[in-house]
């Protein structure tokens, strides 16, 4: 279950990062898009560090709050 949750959250992060990274790569990103990209990338790194084998005592990063804050 924890592994599934981690994969699901990583998928959300990838979906959010891809178009933001495209905008940066094409030099058409707004400052808001650049900031969102940085936040999503930080979330992805922190989430990648989660050891789901320690379930149920997993220390999840604050990704859920970041997802709510920067962008559904």
N, C-alpha and C positions, 0 to 999 in steps of 0.2 A: 504494500500500500504506500509506504513512504517513497519507494523507488518510483512508483507511478506518479506520485505527486511531484517529485523532483523533475521527472521527465516532462510532465505537463507544464510546470512553471518555466522550465528551460525553453519549451516550445513557444510559450507566450513571449518570452524575451526575444527569441530569434525572430518571430513575426514582427515585433515592434522595431527591432534593430535594422532589419534589412532595408526598408524604404528610407529610414533616416540616414543610413550609411550611403545609400544611393544618392541622396540629395547632397551630402557632403562631398562624395566622389565627383559629382557633376558640378561642384561649386555653385549650387543653387540653394543651399540650406539656409534657412533663417536662423537667427540667434536662438530662437525657441527650439528649433529642431536640433541644433547643435547641443544645446543643454540636455534635451531629452535623450539624445544618443549617448551622451556621457553617463547619464543616470542609469539607462538601461544596460549599458555595458558593465557598469559597476555591479548592478544587480546580478547579471549573468555570472560574473566572476565569483561573487560571494555565494551564489547558489551552487556553482560548480564545486565549491569547497565543502559543501554539506556531505557528511558521511551518513547516508541513510541506513547503514547497517547498525547504527546505534539506536534505532527505533525501539521503543517509543520516546526515548530521551534525545530527540533531535533538536539541535540549536538552529532553527531556521533563521535565515537573515530577514531583515525587515522588508523583504521583497513585496509581500502582500500590501504593505502600506504604500510602497513606492508605486506599485501597479495602480492602486486607487488614485494616488496623487498625480502621476504623470501620464496615465493614459490608457484608459480602456478604449 
